[in-house]
C-alpha cells in the first residue's frame, strides 16, 4: 500500500497531541489536515475528500461519537477511528455502533498508530472498490473502451480533452469522469467558450468543464494556460472540442502552450454514422436505461421503425438519438415503438454536409473554418488575422471574397 497523496484528518483539541500526530503521520508519507473541534472538522470534511479520519473522543463543542455519526452519514467512504484518554467500555460500544472501525485509548505507540492507519486505509480501498461506478452502460466495445478511459482519468486530476462532433456525448463523458473521481462531492462548472465567458477562471472546487475550447481568443488562451498551472488539488479541468485531434493540434489559432497544458488525457468520441452497424444494440440499451429511470417496462422497436432510424443520417449523433427515442417511448402504445412514433423532423439538429465531397470542396471548408476562426479571435481585424494565419493581408482579402466569407 502506498501512502502517496493519502489525506488524513486529525481532530483533537490539544495542540501538542495534534502536532505529535501530524509529525508522525507526515513522516509516514501522508498529507495531514488538523481540526481542533467538531465544527472545524465538519467544515474541512465538506471541502476535502479524506482517505481517513482520526478523532479524539472529547471535543470542546461535541464528541468524537458525534463526528463518527456525521462522517458515516455524509461521507461513508471515509473510515474513522477514535483515540481517547477518557475511554470507557460504554464509550467504545457507542462509538463502534455508530460506525467507527476502531476505538483506542491513549497513549498510543508509533507501531499502534501505523497499524491503525493501515487498517483504515484498507477499509477505504475496499469501500471504494465496492462502489458501483457510474458508466455509459452499453455493452459494446466502443462504449466499454470509453468506460475504461473514464475510470482511468477519474483516478487522477490531470487535464483531459475530449474530441468529437457535436452531440457525440462529450459532455456526458466529462460528467462521468467527475462522478467517478474524488471530486464528486463538489459541483461541476460548465463554461462555454463560444459565448466569450466573463468568468474563465472560477475559484470554486470541483470539475471545470469547458465546451468549444477552440473558440477561445489568444488572450483568453493565455489566461487559461496560467490558470491550469495554478489549479489546486480540489480542482480539475476537462475540455471538449468539436474538432478532431489533428484539427485542434494543427490549428494556427490554438497556442502550442495551451495544447501542451490540456492534451494530457485524450478521449475521442465517435459519430452515429461510425456506430450505424450497432444501432439496434444501442437503441435497446438506451431504451432499457430510460425505462429504469422512469420505473417502467422498456419499449421494443418494430422492424419498420428500426429501418427508419437506420436510414437517418443523425447529424446530432447520440444526443439526437436520445431525443428521438425518448419522444417515441413517451408517445408509443403498449411499449412498442412503431414507424409513426419515430419523429425525425424538427429535432433542432442540422443535416451533415454532403458526403460526396471532392478535394477542392474539402480544402475550401478547411480554409473557411480557419479564416473564420482567425477573424473571430482577432475581433475581425484582418491584418492581425492574416498574421495569425501566416499569409499576407492581400491574400486574406482575396480568399474572403472568393470563399464568400461574411
Secondary structure, 3 states (H helix, E strand, C coil): CCCCCCEEEEECCCHHHHHHHHHHHHHCCCEEEEECCHHHHHHHHHHCCCCEEEEECEECCEEHHHHHHHHHHHCCCCEEEEEECCCCHHHHHHHHHCCCCEEEECCCCHHHHHHHHHHHHHHHHHHHHHCCCCCCCCCCHHHHHHHHHHHHHHCCCCCEEEECCCCCCHHHHHHHHHHCCCCCCCCEEEEEHHHCCCCCCCCCCEEEEEECHHHCCHHHHHHHHHHHHCCCCCEEEEEEECCCHHHHHHCCCCCHHHHHHHCCEEEECCCCCCCHHHHHHHHHHHHHHHHHHHCCCCCEECHHHHHHHHCCCCCCHHHHHHHHHHHHHHHCECCEECHHHCCCCCCCCCCCCCCCCCHHHHHHHHHHHHHHHHHHHCCCCHHHHHHHHCCCHHHHHHHHHHHCCC
